[in-house]
C-alpha cells in the first residue's frame, strides 16, 4: 500500500471496495492499530496520533470487526464480548454487569444464545454477530466493519444495516468494507475505491453505477458473468442420498447428483443444505438413511474416510476448517495429497511437491510472493484459492462446495466459477451451496430447494432465476 490518503467523518458510512489484494484489509488494520505503517501520519480530530496496538486504538474510540473472526473458541460468549474490557469490582470480574450490558445489543442483532456456551460451538453466522456485538459494546466513535455480513443471511444483514443507520445518526463514523456492491450502494454515503494498493477514487453512490465501480476496481470495463456451459448427461453412477435424517436438522432427505452436473442445494440458514454436505463428507452422522457413492459403497464415517473415498469439501470457514494458517502456501496445497493420501511416498519428494503446488498456484492465479509465504499473509480471496488448490491436487470424484466465494472479490469469483464448471466438464459430481442466490443462477444445472429441514422441490436451469429461488426458499413452495 503506497501513499494512501483517507478522510473519515462522523455521521457517515464510508464504504471501501476493491479486489482481493488491493490493500483494503491492510489499511483497516493500520487504522485499527493491528499493523504499523512504514511511513505516513494518522490524525484524530486534527491531532497527530500513533496507534501502536488494537488496545490503543480502542482507547481512542476506534473498533474493528475483522473479516476473519478474532474470537477465542474455547472461551464462553460473554467472555469474548468483553475480552480485556471486563468490568471489575475489588479486582473481581462482574459477569452480571457484563450480561446486563450485552443482552440489549444482542437483542437488537436478533442473536438469542446462551452466553455461557463456548463461542466456538456457535454457528459461523452467530459467531459473526458476536464479533459485531463485541465492537458495538466498545461505544466507539469510529467503527470499522470488514466484510461484517459474509456469513449472515438476509434477515441478519437487514438487522445489521438498521444498527449501522442508527449508529450513523448518533454521530459514529463507519468504515464499511465489502465485496457485495449491491449492499454497498444501499448502505454507503460515499464509496472509496482501491486498486493495486492505492485509492483511485472516492464517489457518491448516486453519481455512479455498479458496473462503473467494478471498472474502477479492476482497471478495465466490467462484464456480467454469463453461464454458457451446456450440461450433457454422462454415463456413470450417481451420488445418492436415501432418506437421510439428522435429528433436529434434516428429515427424510433423498436426492441424486450425476457426473458432470453442478447441483445446487439452496435454503435459508438452518434449512438443512449445509447439514447434507456435512453428512456426505463424514462430518455428521445420519440417524436414519444412507449415502451411496458412485462406486456403490456407503458414505464415509469420518473425514479421513471421505478423503480416501475421493470426496473433497471446500468449507465456508476457510481459516478454521480449510487452512493451516501458520504453514506456507506449498504445504497447504500439498496437505491432502502428501499428509492424508500419502501419494508422494514415505519420504516426500520435495521437488515434485513444489512443482505441483506451483502449477496449481499459477492456474488459480494465487497472488503471493513465493510458495514459502505463510498463508495467513494472503488476502481472503487468495486464501480461498489455496483451499481449492489443495483439493484439486487430490483429484476428487465428488466435490462439495460450501459457500466457496465467501469474502472473495468480483474478479476472483469469476475465476472460481470457471474452476467449478471445469470440474463438472471433467465428469466430476459437484454439489454447491451459497449465501448469494445469484451464484446458483451463474453455476448450477439444477437447484434442490430445502425448507425447514426437508427437500421441497427443485428448479431446473431453464426455470432458474433469483426471484423464483428467493420465493422458494422463503415459502417452501417451488
PyMOL commands that set and color helices and strands:
alter all, ss='L'
color gray80, all
select helices_A, chain A and resi 24-31+54-59+77-81+95-108+119-121+124-136+154-169+181-187+205-207+210-218+273-280+303-308+318-322+329-333+335-340+350-363+375-377+380-393+410-425+437-443+461-463+466-475
alter helices_A, ss='H'
color red, helices_A
select strands_A, chain A and resi 12-17+42-44+47-49+62-65+88-89+92-93+142-146+173-177+190-195+198-203+239-246+250-257+262-266+288-292+311-314+398-402+429-433+446-451+454-460
alter strands_A, ss='S'
color yellow, strands_A
deselect
rebuild
show_as cartoon
